[in-house]
Amino acid sequence: QAELAIQTSQRYQLPICLLGIAYKPDVNLSVGSPGLLLASFLQQKGVDYTIFDPYCLPESSLPMSPHVFFVSTNHTSFKSIDLPKGSVVLDPWQSGVAEQEDLIFVKPGRMKLSV
C-alpha cells in the first residue's frame, strides 16, 4: 500500500498526507501503528509527506490544498472530514470517508477508481 501511495502521488502530481498515525481509531497512542510504518517507509524512499491526526498530533492541521490522502487510521472523525477539491483518497480500511464531489477515491485491494 505504501507503493500505491507513492504511485498515486506521482500519477496525480500531488503530495501525500497520512490521515492518522494512531494504532487504532480514536486513541492518541501511535506505538505499533500502520501509519508510523507507512511514514517510515516513505521516509526511507525519500518521499515527502505530512501527517494529520487530531488525536496523536493535536497541533497538526489538515492541508488546504489538494493531496493524496492516505487513511492510515480510521478515526471516526474522518467519516465527515472535508477534504480539498482535486484530492485523491486512498482508504484501505474502507472506513466511510464521505465521498465528496471533485475527489477521486481509490480503494486498495479493489484497484477501482471512482469519481
Backbone bond lengths (Angstrom), bond angles and torsions (degrees), N, CA, C in turn:
res aa  C-N    CA-C-N  psi(-1)  N-CA   C-N-CA  omega(-1)  CA-C   N-CA-C  phi
1 Q - - - 1.451 - - 1.519 111.31 -
2 A 1.317 117.22 -28.44 1.460 119.74 176.91 1.520 109.77 -65.30
3 E 1.331 116.19 -41.65 1.468 119.83 177.37 1.523 110.50 -62.47
4 L 1.329 116.71 -38.17 1.467 120.56 177.67 1.525 110.44 -62.26
5 A 1.323 117.31 -40.84 1.465 120.78 178.00 1.531 110.67 -61.47
6 I 1.322 116.30 -43.99 1.466 120.68 179.81 1.527 110.21 -65.39
7 Q 1.319 116.98 -46.67 1.461 120.87 -179.71 1.526 111.21 -61.94
8 T 1.317 116.76 -41.30 1.462 120.80 179.79 1.519 110.31 -66.19
9 S 1.320 116.78 -41.50 1.460 121.42 177.61 1.533 110.22 -59.90
10 Q 1.320 116.46 -44.03 1.471 120.63 179.72 1.527 110.84 -68.18
11 R 1.304 117.01 -41.46 1.474 121.19 -178.29 1.524 111.93 -61.85
12 Y 1.330 116.16 -43.82 1.465 120.53 -176.46 1.528 112.89 -96.94
13 Q 1.350 116.51 -0.85 1.463 121.02 -179.67 1.535 111.37 55.05
14 L 1.336 115.05 46.64 1.466 121.77 -179.79 1.527 109.81 -126.03
15 P 1.339 116.84 146.86 1.471 119.72 174.94 1.529 110.36 -72.43
16 I 1.319 115.44 163.65 1.468 122.36 -178.35 1.523 110.35 -100.60
17 C 1.326 115.42 137.32 1.466 121.87 170.91 1.522 107.75 -127.35
18 L 1.326 116.17 125.15 1.463 121.13 175.74 1.517 108.43 -85.54
19 L 1.318 116.25 123.69 1.463 120.77 175.86 1.521 107.87 -92.44
20 G 1.312 115.37 98.57 1.454 121.32 177.33 1.514 113.83 95.43
21 I 1.342 114.58 135.73 1.472 120.56 171.47 1.527 110.75 -131.37
22 A 1.332 117.12 11.38 1.461 120.54 176.31 1.526 109.13 -72.43
23 Y 1.322 116.36 154.62 1.464 119.43 -178.52 1.522 112.45 -76.46
24 K 1.328 117.38 -17.61 1.467 121.64 173.67 1.532 107.84 -153.18
25 P 1.326 117.88 165.66 1.463 120.16 -175.58 1.529 113.77 -61.18
26 D 1.324 113.70 142.72 1.461 123.27 168.45 1.528 114.94 62.67
27 V 1.334 116.54 31.12 1.462 121.47 173.82 1.530 108.58 -129.56
28 N 1.332 115.48 163.60 1.469 119.39 -178.78 1.532 112.62 -107.62
29 L 1.313 117.00 27.85 1.469 121.75 177.74 1.522 109.17 -109.89
30 S 1.330 115.56 130.04 1.460 118.78 -177.01 1.523 114.05 -112.74
31 V 1.328 117.72 -4.09 1.464 120.69 -177.61 1.534 109.96 -59.68
32 G 1.326 115.69 125.51 1.452 120.64 178.14 1.513 115.16 76.57
33 S 1.313 117.47 17.64 1.468 119.59 -175.36 1.532 112.29 -83.02
34 P 1.322 116.53 148.77 1.458 120.15 174.27 1.531 111.87 -61.13
35 G 1.322 116.85 -32.94 1.462 120.79 179.40 1.514 112.70 -63.82
36 L 1.329 117.02 -40.07 1.465 119.60 177.01 1.526 111.26 -67.65
37 L 1.311 116.66 -36.87 1.461 120.50 176.83 1.533 109.86 -63.60
38 L 1.317 116.39 -43.75 1.458 120.81 178.10 1.527 110.42 -63.30
39 A 1.331 117.37 -43.97 1.468 121.25 178.78 1.528 110.56 -60.04
40 S 1.316 116.64 -41.78 1.460 121.20 179.16 1.531 110.49 -63.13
41 F 1.313 116.54 -43.41 1.462 120.61 179.38 1.531 110.62 -63.11
42 L 1.325 116.65 -44.62 1.465 120.15 179.55 1.527 110.51 -61.93
43 Q 1.322 115.91 -41.28 1.462 120.58 179.34 1.534 110.32 -62.84
44 Q 1.322 116.88 -44.15 1.471 120.78 178.90 1.524 111.81 -61.72
45 K 1.320 116.51 -32.67 1.466 121.78 179.64 1.528 112.07 -83.38
46 G 1.342 116.99 -3.67 1.461 120.85 -179.63 1.511 113.88 75.63
47 V 1.336 116.93 24.05 1.458 122.01 -178.94 1.522 109.62 -94.82
48 D 1.327 116.48 127.13 1.467 120.53 176.06 1.522 109.73 -74.48
49 Y 1.313 115.83 145.40 1.459 121.40 179.01 1.522 108.77 -155.94
50 T 1.317 115.12 162.74 1.461 121.36 171.45 1.526 107.51 -122.82
51 I 1.320 115.28 165.32 1.461 121.35 179.30 1.522 108.90 -128.06
52 F 1.321 115.75 134.24 1.459 121.30 170.44 1.513 107.83 -122.56
53 D 1.324 115.96 116.46 1.458 121.48 176.66 1.522 108.08 -147.36
54 P 1.337 117.26 105.37 1.463 120.15 -177.63 1.527 114.45 -66.86
55 Y 1.330 117.50 -14.05 1.462 121.18 179.71 1.525 111.71 -93.91
56 C 1.330 116.71 -52.87 1.465 120.83 -176.79 1.525 112.77 -81.97
57 L 1.306 116.33 -30.73 1.473 121.53 -178.88 1.528 108.85 -130.80
58 P 1.334 117.47 73.32 1.466 119.62 -175.83 1.528 113.68 -59.67
59 E 1.337 116.85 -21.03 1.465 119.99 178.68 1.525 111.82 -82.13
60 S 1.332 118.05 -9.35 1.465 120.47 -179.64 1.521 109.96 -71.19
61 S 1.313 115.05 153.02 1.465 119.08 177.94 1.524 109.54 -129.34
62 L 1.303 114.50 149.38 1.452 121.46 179.80 1.522 108.90 -72.19
63 P 1.331 117.98 128.71 1.465 119.35 177.90 1.529 111.12 -58.89
64 M 1.314 115.84 144.02 1.456 121.01 -178.51 1.531 112.28 -96.41
65 S 1.328 117.12 -7.70 1.459 121.18 178.19 1.530 109.00 -103.77
66 P 1.325 117.35 161.61 1.467 119.56 179.87 1.529 111.82 -58.97
67 H 1.317 115.59 139.27 1.458 124.83 179.12 1.515 109.13 -142.51
68 V 1.312 115.97 169.68 1.456 121.98 161.88 1.517 104.54 -90.19
69 F 1.322 117.05 110.67 1.464 122.14 -179.51 1.528 108.23 -96.06
70 F 1.329 115.61 115.36 1.457 121.79 178.85 1.525 108.03 -101.12
71 V 1.329 117.64 116.47 1.467 121.77 -179.79 1.521 107.58 -78.92
72 S 1.336 115.57 95.35 1.465 119.79 -178.07 1.525 112.55 -93.37
73 T 1.320 117.28 -15.28 1.467 122.78 170.79 1.522 106.39 -137.41
74 N 1.298 117.82 132.51 1.463 119.53 -176.62 1.538 111.92 -91.85
75 H 1.351 114.91 64.39 1.470 120.03 175.80 1.533 109.81 -60.16
76 T 1.306 116.31 142.87 1.456 121.72 178.39 1.522 111.71 -56.15
77 S 1.328 116.65 -38.76 1.469 120.47 -177.39 1.530 112.53 -64.60
78 F 1.316 118.30 -20.37 1.462 120.76 179.54 1.525 112.15 -72.08
79 K 1.332 117.21 -15.89 1.470 119.79 178.94 1.527 111.57 -66.59
80 S 1.319 116.61 -24.01 1.471 119.62 -179.00 1.526 111.95 -119.19
81 I 1.320 116.99 19.36 1.457 121.41 -177.66 1.532 109.77 -70.84
82 D 1.317 116.72 141.45 1.456 122.51 179.89 1.521 107.94 -103.32
83 L 1.316 116.17 104.57 1.458 121.50 -176.17 1.530 110.75 -93.67
84 P 1.334 116.83 152.39 1.465 120.34 -179.72 1.536 112.07 -62.52
85 K 1.307 115.51 139.10 1.465 120.66 177.35 1.520 109.90 -59.47
86 G 1.322 115.79 144.91 1.456 121.12 -178.61 1.514 113.12 89.46
87 S 1.331 117.22 0.48 1.466 121.69 -179.89 1.522 111.07 -83.42
88 V 1.330 113.86 162.64 1.461 122.30 174.84 1.523 106.58 -116.51
89 V 1.331 117.00 135.64 1.465 122.06 -179.92 1.519 109.35 -113.97
90 L 1.330 115.93 122.24 1.462 122.81 172.78 1.527 106.41 -104.91
91 D 1.313 116.83 114.98 1.468 120.44 -174.46 1.526 110.41 -127.61
92 P 1.347 117.39 83.61 1.465 119.34 -179.54 1.521 113.00 -66.09
93 W 1.327 117.82 -20.35 1.467 121.93 -179.98 1.523 110.97 -81.76
94 Q 1.345 115.52 -16.57 1.462 120.82 -170.42 1.516 108.70 47.93
95 S 1.343 112.59 50.40 1.458 121.72 -170.48 1.517 114.37 -77.76
96 G 1.293 116.63 -4.92 1.456 117.74 178.41 1.502 113.45 92.52
97 V 1.343 118.30 25.01 1.456 119.35 172.05 1.516 105.50 -55.55
98 A 1.327 115.74 126.51 1.462 120.64 -173.80 1.517 110.85 -59.30
99 E 1.318 115.30 123.05 1.457 119.18 177.37 1.517 108.29 -69.07
100 Q 1.312 114.32 127.18 1.452 121.28 -176.86 1.517 109.62 -120.28
101 E 1.302 114.48 156.44 1.454 120.36 176.58 1.526 108.95 -63.56
102 D 1.302 116.65 146.14 1.466 123.56 176.99 1.531 113.53 67.13
103 L 1.327 118.15 24.85 1.462 122.37 171.98 1.523 108.10 -120.85
104 I 1.308 116.13 150.54 1.465 121.48 175.38 1.522 107.01 -108.27
105 F 1.316 116.71 128.88 1.461 121.59 179.34 1.524 109.90 -108.53
106 V 1.317 116.26 127.69 1.455 122.86 175.44 1.521 106.18 -117.34
107 K 1.306 115.67 124.75 1.462 120.21 -179.29 1.522 107.70 -107.89
108 P 1.331 116.72 97.89 1.467 119.90 -178.24 1.530 111.01 -53.86
109 G 1.316 113.57 141.68 1.456 119.06 -177.43 1.512 111.08 98.98
110 R 1.315 115.47 -30.24 1.452 120.71 178.04 1.519 110.88 -104.24
111 M 1.340 115.43 -25.62 1.461 122.37 177.97 1.517 112.42 51.25
112 K 1.322 116.33 37.85 1.451 121.45 178.10 1.513 108.29 -113.79
113 L 1.305 117.15 128.15 1.447 121.65 176.85 1.514 108.57 -90.67
114 S 1.321 116.08 134.83 1.464 120.07 173.65 1.509 108.19 -132.32
115 V 1.309 115.89 136.89 1.476 120.51 -177.97 1.509 108.37 -112.78
